[in-house]
Amino acid sequence: MIVRRVGIGAALVLVVLLDIWQHVHIVTLGYEVEQSEQKRKAMQQMHKQLLVEVETLSDLDRIERIATAKLGMIKPQEGQVVLVQRGAPSDASRDLSRPLATPLRIAKKGP
């Protein structure tokens, strides 16, 4: 009889301990979810900032200013730009997503 009561008591203690562990685990997971949500929001904000930076850095007027002011480049003169047509590759190796003849603009070096 005593052994049975001790067994029932041990089983009851085990059930209580498992219930406490489960609640602690749920609270811990809740904190982890909250931290992950905060990181996600911070990453979304950083993504937006990076998109703005990409737009700013790829502005053609800005690139032209840097090319002329810092790199000493100039716009090509009349007749300096030559349009070159690429020939069609063989059908076996042809990339079907690109047109057969794509114009390519190059500038000849000045005098």
Phi and psi in degrees as a GROMACS rama.xvg file:
@    title "Ramachandran Plot"
@    xaxis  label "Phi"
@    yaxis  label "Psi"
@TYPE xy
-65.3335  -40.6208  ILE-2
-61.9789  -39.1609  VAL-3
-64.9559  -42.6506  ARG-4
-65.5047  -39.7673  ARG-5
-64.3128  -41.2796  VAL-6
-63.0274  -43.9556  GLY-7
-65.9998  -40.5536  ILE-8
-63.1326  -43.1274  GLY-9
-65.372  -41.0413  ALA-10
-64.0866  -39.9386  ALA-11
-64.9471  -43.7589  LEU-12
-61.4001  -42.1572  VAL-13
-61.8991  -43.5012  LEU-14
-63.0212  -42.6616  VAL-15
-64.2802  -44.7188  VAL-16
-62.0106  -41.7651  LEU-17
-63.3311  -38.2538  LEU-18
-66.3687  -42.4697  ASP-19
-63.3085  -45.0674  ILE-20
-59.8657  -40.7688  TRP-21
-62.5825  -43.5439  GLN-22
-66.188  -42.228  HIS-23
-62.1332  -41.8353  VAL-24
-64.3038  -41.1685  HIS-25
-63.2177  -42.5064  ILE-26
-64.3383  -43.1085  VAL-27
-60.9565  -44.0599  THR-28
-63.4483  -36.5087  LEU-29
-61.0149  -43.5252  GLY-30
-63.3423  -41.8658  TYR-31
-63.7974  -40.1992  GLU-32
-63.5084  -42.2127  VAL-33
-63.4922  -43.2885  GLU-34
-63.2392  -41.6254  GLN-35
-64.3444  -38.667  SER-36
-64.9169  -40.588  GLU-37
-65.0314  -41.3348  GLN-38
-63.9269  -40.4646  LYS-39
-61.9006  -44.7732  ARG-40
-63.538  -40.8933  LYS-41
-64.297  -40.0976  ALA-42
-67.4535  -37.6464  MET-43
-63.0564  -41.5518  GLN-44
-64.4317  -42.8895  GLN-45
-63.8472  -38.5212  MET-46
-60.7507  -44.7026  HIS-47
-61.619  -42.8626  LYS-48
-64.0775  -39.6919  GLN-49
-67.6255  -36.0066  LEU-50
-62.7698  -41.6311  LEU-51
-63.8066  -41.7554  VAL-52
-63.9359  -40.6141  GLU-53
-61.7499  -45.5212  VAL-54
-61.5126  -42.1524  GLU-55
-65.2159  -46.6084  THR-56
-72.0675  -24.2972  LEU-57
-96.6362  9.03162  SER-58
-62.784  123.425  ASP-59
-62.0725  -36.6782  LEU-60
-63.4844  -41.3673  ASP-61
-63.6131  -45.0605  ARG-62
-61.7374  -41.2574  ILE-63
-64.5714  -41.6141  GLU-64
-60.4912  -43.9423  ARG-65
-65.9647  -42.4409  ILE-66
-61.8524  -40.5397  ALA-67
-82.6612  -44.847  THR-68
-77.3545  -46.7003  ALA-69
-93.2951  -33.6146  LYS-70
-101.042  -7.12604  LEU-71
70.0933  21.5799  GLY-72
-80.9546  155.958  MET-73
-129.71  160.847  ILE-74
-70.5778  145.628  LYS-75
-65.9519  146.383  PRO-76
-84.4253  167.756  GLN-77
-55.9887  130.598  GLU-78
84.2759  -4.31068  GLY-79
-85.9441  -20.8394  GLN-80
-93.8392  127.97  VAL-81
-115.931  130.908  VAL-82
-91.7265  121.795  LEU-83
-113.808  129.868  VAL-84
-94.2169  127.796  GLN-85
-80.4561  139.172  ARG-86
-73.0618  160.491  GLY-87
-76.851  128.877  ALA-88
-71.7882  167.517  PRO-89
-61.5561  151.062  SER-90
-59.18  -32.1219  ASP-91
-67.4413  -36.5829  ALA-92
-105.08  4.85292  SER-93
-71.6222  134.034  ARG-94
-80.2879  111.64  ASP-95
-70.8671  -13.5412  LEU-96
-81.5348  -12.4372  SER-97
-107.976  147.641  ARG-98
-67.2788  162.922  PRO-99
-63.1274  -46.1469  LEU-100
-120.817  116.656  ALA-101
-111.34  123.77  THR-102
-68.2825  143.553  PRO-103
-128.195  125.19  LEU-104
-101.273  127.668  ARG-105
-132.286  156.247  ILE-106
-111.313  134.062  ALA-107
-77.1618  147.162  LYS-108
-69.3381  135.654  LYS-109
-70.7311  177.972  GLY-110
